[in-house]
């Protein structure tokens, strides 16, 4: 969701259509030589030279070297320049705030990770304060070579709706409890699991897959859905919100909203493990990472708890597969990323629903911040191209 802000008038210029095309190509595919750009875009040498000159005059492209050609001539290599600016991408997570500063074509300039004092199941003032401090810290160290700040993107542990939607029920505006975005910088908000799914689709294990679901299992649970290469958000920003599934079902039981997340989330899971931990098995695990480590070492009690939890996750994934039938599932999150969970999920899904390939995320804890970085860069590029068009 775009919250506000726009590029200032200093960014505006009357560029030709070919110059805009060169800019967009370098944004999407990275550095390229003049011959490569000409062949890709079908531009003549004079038109290409003119386009590069237009962009170079305002620092939107820069020459970074030369490449030896097959016939002995050297070809100049170009990429987006400092004038194109940079972006700030923030994963406002439940346990950590991760921040990446990158050029508009996603070259990393700086990164930061801040651990929250406690786990936050919901978007809170503490998360907002951490975001405010981390963004302020990185803005204070901005270098001239980074160029202007074009946009800020924040991935939130909540549903996200447009400004005309029910922002009270999503709690998304809690991000502004202590964080005030710069008035002249566009701001983008997106759900954190959707961001992770976007990253997996673009350069993760689901790359090239038109249909898949990303299931995050950790402190909380969530799901991102990609169908026909499109990320589904839903009318209320709730597509894939498996955390809202009612639970439990059974005779004499009354299902409650969001109770499934309460049951499967890492805090409740660890509490069940501790209560059932036999004295003869030694000290109970300190956290889920400790439990997984014990299971990996062959601790029988730990391995049994991991198996049961993996089967619970498998049941959730089976329900999602039965509805969406994506053919491909990516598991992520603090628990979902564990290779110990994967075989149990596969076994349950194979037994309960359609044939589905299931894999573990290769992006790990960086999936969300990489996703919001890409969405923010695309947002900033679109605004910049619009400004060039104006």
N, C-alpha and C positions, 0 to 999 in steps of 0.2 A: 504494500500500500504506500503510495506517495503521500507524504504528510504536508510538505510545503517547501518553499524556496525555489529559486530559479537562477539560471546563469545570468550574470550581470551583463550590461550592455557592452562592456569592453570585450566580451567574447564574440560579439557579433561581427560578421564580415560577409561580404558578397562573394562566395566561392562558386566556381563552376561546378556543374554536375560531375564532371570527371574528377575534380579535386576531392569532392565528397566521397566518391567511390573509392579512390585511392586511400583516403583516411579510414573508411570502414573496412577495407581489405587488410590494412596493416593492423587495425584493431583486432580483427577476428583471427588472423592467421600469423601475426608476428612479423619479424623482419623479413624483407624480400629485396631482391636486386631489381634494378630497372627492367632487365629482360623478363624476369619472372612476373613482375607487375603487368608489363605490356602484354605478355602471353595470356595471363589469367584474365585480364580485363578487356582484351581486344583493343587496346589503345595504340595509336601510332606513336612513334618516338617523339615528334614535336608536341603532341597533346599530352603525353606522359610527362615530358620535361616541364611543360607549362604548369601542369597540375602540381608537380612536386615543388616548383618554385613558389606557387601560390601558398602552399602549406608551410613551406620553409620560412617564408617572410615573417610569419607570426609564431614560429617555433613549434608548429604542430607536427613536423617531421624533422628528423636529423639523420645525417649520414654517419654510420658507425664503422665504416671500413670498406674494403674492396675484396671481391672474390675473383680469383683467376678463372677466366673463361677457357673454353675448349680450344678456341682459335688464337689464344695468346693475349687477347684483350682482357683488361680487368673491368669488372662490373661493380658499380657503387651499390652498397647495401644500405637500406633505409629502415627505420622504425619510427614509431611515434615519438615526438620530442617532448621536452619539458613543458612547452607551451600548452600541450594537451592536458596537463595537470595530473592530479592524483586523487585517490579516494581513500576513505577510511571504512573498513568493514569490521563489525563487532558481533561476536556471538555472546549475547547476554544470557549465559547458561544458568542452570540451577545450582551448579557447584563451582564453576569457573567463568570468568569473563575473558574471552580471547579476542585479541584485536590484531588486525593486519592493515598496514598502510602499503598501498601499491600504486604503481602508475596506472593510468587508465587502461593500458593493455596488460595489466596484471603481473607486472614485474615487482617482486617484493622489495619494499624499501625499509620496512621496520615491522617488528611483531612484538606483542606483549601478551603475557598470561597472568591473570590475577585470580588467586584462589579465595573464594568467599569464606567468611568465618563459619558458616554452617550451610547445610543443604537447604535450598529454597524450592519447595514444591510449586510455588506460584510466583509470578512476577511480583517483586516487592520493592520497597524503598531501598533496601540494601543493594539490590542489583542495580537500581537506578543510580545510587551513589557511586558504585564501583564504575559504572559506565561513564559517569560524569568525570570522575577523576582520571580514568584511563584516556579518555578522549582529550581532556585538557592537557594531560602530560605529553601526549604525542603532538598536539598542536603547538605546544611551547617549544618543541624541538624541531619543528618543520624547517627544512633546508630550502634555499632558493632553487636548487636544482630539481626539487620535486615539482615545481610549478604550482599553479593555483589549486586549491581544494575544490573538486568538482561535485562531490556528493558524499554523504554518509549513509551507510546501510546498517541496520541493526536487526539481528535475528532474535526473536522473542520466544520464550517458553510459554506461549499462549496462542490462542486463535487470534487472527488478525483480520479485521474488516475495514472497509472504507470509512471515510470520515462521516458518511451519512448512516453507517451501520450502528449496531448496538455495542458501542465501545465499552459500556459499563459492564456488560456480561463477559466480555473478553478480558477485561482488566488490562488491556494493552496500554492504556494511558498512564499506568503506574510507572512506565519507563520515564515519564516526565516529572516524577515526584521530586527528583533532585538533579535531573539532567535537563538542561535547556539547550536545544540545538542552535547553532549559529543561524541568525535570521536570513543570511544571504546564501545559505548552502542547502541544496535540495536534500531531503531526508527520505529514506525508504525503509519501511518496516515490513518484515515477513516472518512467518512462523518458522521456528528453528528446524523442525523435522522436514518441512518442505524444502528448506535450504539444503539440508543434507541430501535429500533425494535428488535435487537439481545437480549437486556436485557429483553424485554417483553416476548420474546420467551423462554428464559432460566429460568427465575424465576419471571415473571410478570403475568398479567392477561391472556396472550396468551400461557402460559406454556402448553406443550403437544399438541398444535395446529400445524399441519403440514402446514396449509395454512392460512395466514392472512395478512392484511396490517395495518401499523401503520401510522396514520395521525397526524402530528404536526401542531398546529395552535397557533401562538403567534405573535411576532414581524414579523416573516417570516412564510411561510408555507412549508411543506415538507412531503414526504411519503417514508416509507421503505416497501419493498415487500418481504414476505417470502412465498415461494411455495415449497412443498415437502421437508420441513424442511431446505431449502436452501435460504440464503439471496441473492437476485438478485441485481447485481450492474450494469449490462449493459455494452455494448462495450465501451462507453465513460464515464462510471461512473455515468450515468444520469438516471438509472432506478428509477422510483418513483419521479422524480423531477417535481412535479406538479406546482412548482413555475414558470416553464418555459412555462406553457400553455398560448397560445395566448388568448387575451381578449381585448375588448368585442366583441360579435357577434351580428349582427343585421343590418337591412337596413341602408345604409349610414355610417356604422361604419367600421373602419379599425383596425383589431386586431393587437396588438403589443406584442412582446415577453416579457414574465415575467410580463405583466400588471395585471395578475390575483393576483399575490402575492402583488403587489402594492395596489390593491383594498381591498383584504381580510386581509392583515397584520394589526396589532394592531394600528399602527400610523395613517393610512388612515381611519380605522374604527372609531377611537376616534375622528378624525377631523370631520367626517360626523355627529357623535353624537353631538358634540359641536355646529356645525352649525345649526342643527335641534332642539336644546334644547330650549324649550319655556321659557320665563322669569318667568312665573308663577310656573314653576317646581322647582325653586330654582337655586342654583349655579350648573353649569354643572360639571360632574365628572372630577377629576384631572387626572386619568389614567384608564386603563381598569379594574384594580383590584377594584378601587372605584366604577366604573359602576356596576360591578358584585355584589359588596356588597350592593349597593342601590337596585338592582333588587331582591336580596335575602331578603331584608327587605320589599319588596312589593311595591317599588316605581313604579308607573304605566308606566311612560315614560322610565325609565331605563329598565324595564321588556320588553317593546315593542322593544327597540333597541336590546336587547339580543336575543329576538325571531327572529328578522329579520336576525341577524348575524348567528344565529344557522341554519336558513334555507339556507343561502348562503353556509355555511360549508356543509350542507346536500347535496346541489347540487354538490359540488366538490366531496364529498364522493360517491355520486351516479354515477358520471362519472367514477371514479376509479373502483367501483364495477362492472359496466357494462362491463369494459374491462377485469378485472382480475378475477372476480367472486370468491373471497376468502372465502366467507361464514362467515368471522369473521373480525371485524374492531376494532382497538384500537385507541381511541382519546387521544392525549397528547398535551403538550405545555401549555403556560401560560393561554390561553383562552380555548383550547381544554380540559384541565383538569377540567374545571368547570362543576359540575353536572347540572347547569342550561342550558347548551348547549345541553346536551345529548338527552333529549326528542324531541327537535326540529330537530336534525339531524336524529333521528330514524324515525320520522314522514315523512320527505322528502324522505329518502331512501326507506321506505316501499311503498311510492306512486310511485316512479320513476323507481325502478329497482328490481333485484332479492332479494329473502328473505335473509337477512343478520343479524347476531347478532352483535350488536354494544355495546361496553363497554368503560368505562373511565380507563385510566392507573392507576395502583395502585402504580407505582414507582414515579410518579410525576416528579419533577425537577431533581431527581437523575438518571433518566433512562439513559441519555446519558453517564454520567461518569461511571455508573455501566457497561454499554455495552462496552465502550472502555477498562475498567479494565479487563473484561473477555476476550476480544479479545487479549489484550496485554499479559495476563497471558498464554493464549493458545499459542501465538506466542513464548514467552520466553520458555515455556515448550518444544515446538517442537524443538527449537534451542538447548536446553540443551540435549534433547534426541538424536538429531543428533550428538551433540558433544560426547555424551557417546558412540555413535555407531562408531565414527571415529576411 
